Amino acid sequence: MKRIVLGVSAGIAAYKAALLLRLFKEAGHQVDVIPTAASLEFVGLATWEALSGRPVRTSVFEAVDTVNHVRLGQEADLVVIAPATADVMARAAAGMANDLLTGTLLATGAPVVMAPAMHTEMWEHPATVANVALLRSRGVHVIEPAVGRLTGKDSGAGRFPEPEDIFAALAPYLEGTPGASLPDAAGAVDSAAGATVPLAGKIVAISAGGTREPLDPVRYLGNRSSGRQGIALAKAALAAGATVRFIAAHMDVPAPAGVELSTASTARQLQVAVTEAARGADALIMSAAVADFRPAEYVDSKIKKSDDHADPVITLVRNPDILATLVADRTAAGSAGELPPLIVGFAAETGDAEAGVLEYGAAKLKRKGCEMLVVNEVGENLTFGTDENSVTILFADGAAAVHASGSKDEVAASVIDAVGRALAPARRH
């Protein structure tokens, strides 16, 4: 039997901590629950006392005669904070002790595991990123949150891992299994119950946004891409444990935190940046919207309206096909090359009288030679600049197509899942 302190902070996922408590108890461990005062707005004191069979307190001014804020930490074999909110992690990182939970964290010599739960924006905020890094540097095991539906309509990184997965990751350590360790401080709940970090140790390069081809100092040929889908892909890849090299063309929103960032404006600049980022990577995801054509000539001064009212004639020339060129370069280099074994293209398509979106997509997959192609239909108020997307993932090896729709975070999760399966030692269809 181990003595566990279960800290519960004020998030909607507090109700899931009750399930984790039950798993600890059923395994024969003694659990002292320390909820923050605010967390009692989500799950009440009576629930914690009934499930733990132990008195539950929140303040350092309760059970003062036992020096409770020191005793609980000293006696613990393991401290688990679940859920760990941005607030509790910030206070822990700052060494504050303004309630029983943070006081216990300062007093304990036991291993500490934190399972964060918060909205994606809070998880990715520079303050939270810095606090997590600081906690990990001190030996705190901060589990990566899951990716999925959050409160309300939101979806993304920040979801509380399932209690069964947390318990499965902690159980070998609690049982004293030889060689067992707690979840890696840089990563997450893994293995036993199926919560995985499929891209742990992998490098994924992702391009995003739209290219702009200058015509004169004030005008350019561009497209409607906002970069949101590429950002969602980067967040999902980070959550899956990957190192992300992010190549940003023009985007309406900032690049996500935690990526290795490079930028490009034109298609030719993007080709150079993507080729560099792809070297040594395990996968390349080309989600950027690359202009197929550029003006044949750049005019150094603004093109003026002529007095004779003649319309200007703009001649276009083809841009390099970045995706096809990378695949061809990889093939030419063979096993000695540095380009990734998995290249994922994106095809923004519109159907016409001759063929539908998926027919054009299948033809493009064959023509480009990449391993996967994410096909989506685009148009006015469709995909570009919106928060929703609907795609079909096609596979060159003949695997069944995968359809994904919903928020761009949900679509990104499906694409990254397919990437993880493709990079696994044995692909599962």
C-alpha positions, 0 to 999 in steps of 0.5 A: 500500500502506498500513501498518495496525496491527490490534489484537485484544482479548480477545473471542470475536469475535477469530476474525473479526479473522483474516478482516479481516486476510486482506482487508487482506492480499489488498488489498495492505496491510502489517498488523502485528497486536498482540493483547492477551495475553488475546486469545491465549486465543481466537486463537493467536500462530501464526495471526496470524504466518502470516496477516500474514507479520510477527512478532507481539508483545504486550509492550512488553518485546519487541523493545525495541531497536526501541522497538516500542511507539512505532515501530509507531504512528509508522509506521502509516497506520491503526490498527484495533482489532477487536474492541474490548472494553469493557476496551480502550476503557476503558484507551484512554479513560484514556490507559493504556499497560500493554501494547503495544496501548495503548502504540501507541495513545498513540504513533500519529498515524494515524487510529484505528478501533474496532469494538466487540464485547461483550454488550449490558449492557456496551455500554450500561453508563454507563461504556462509554457515557462512554468511547465518547463521550470517545474519539469526542470525541478523534477516534477512529472508534468503529463502532456494533456490530451487533444480533444473536445474541451469545455463547450465547442472548443477542441484542442490540446489541454484535455484532461487525460482519461483517469484509466490512462493516468492510473495505468501509467502510475500503477507499475511505480505504485506496485513497485515493479522493478525498473518501473518509473513515473511518466517521463517529465518531458512526455506523457501517459503512455502504453498500458491503457492506450493513451499514446504519444505516437510521435515521441522522438519524431521530427515533423516539418509542417508548412502553413499559410498562403504564398504571395507572389509580388506584381509591383511594390503594392500588389501581389497574387495570393490566396485565401489561406489563413494558416489555421489548419496548419497551426492546428496540425502543429499543435496536434503534432506537439501534443503527440510528442513530436518536435515540430519545424514550422514553416510559415507563409502568410498567415492571419494568426500567429504561429503556435508556441513550441515550434521551430519557426521559419518564414517564407513569402513566395513559392520559391522562398517556401521551397527553399525553407521547406527543403531545409526543414525537411532534411532529417525529419521523419515526416513532412506535411505540406499544408501551405497553400502554394500559388501555382503561378506567379507574374512573369515580371516584377515591376519596380514601381506601382503600375499606373492607370494609363490615360488611354484606359487600356487594360494591363496584361499580366503574364503568368508563369508556373511556380515550382511544384514543391511537393513533386520536386521533394518526392523526386529528390528523395527518390533520386537520393535513395537510402542515402538521402535526408528527406523524410520517408513520409510526405503528406500533401494537401489538395485544395480542390473544386469539382467541375463538370468533368470530375469530382473533388475526390477524383481530382484528389486521387489523380493528384496523389498518383501524380505527386508521388507522396504517401498521403494526400489530404483532400478538401473542397474549397471555395467562397466561405468554404475551408479558407478562413473558417473554423471548420473543415472537412477532409478525406485522407487518401493513401498511396499504399491503397489503405482505406480513405479516412474522412474527418470533419469538424473543427480544424483541431479535430481534423488535425488530430485525425491527420496526425493520428494517420501520420503516427500510424504510418510511422509506426513499425507496423502500420495498422489499417 
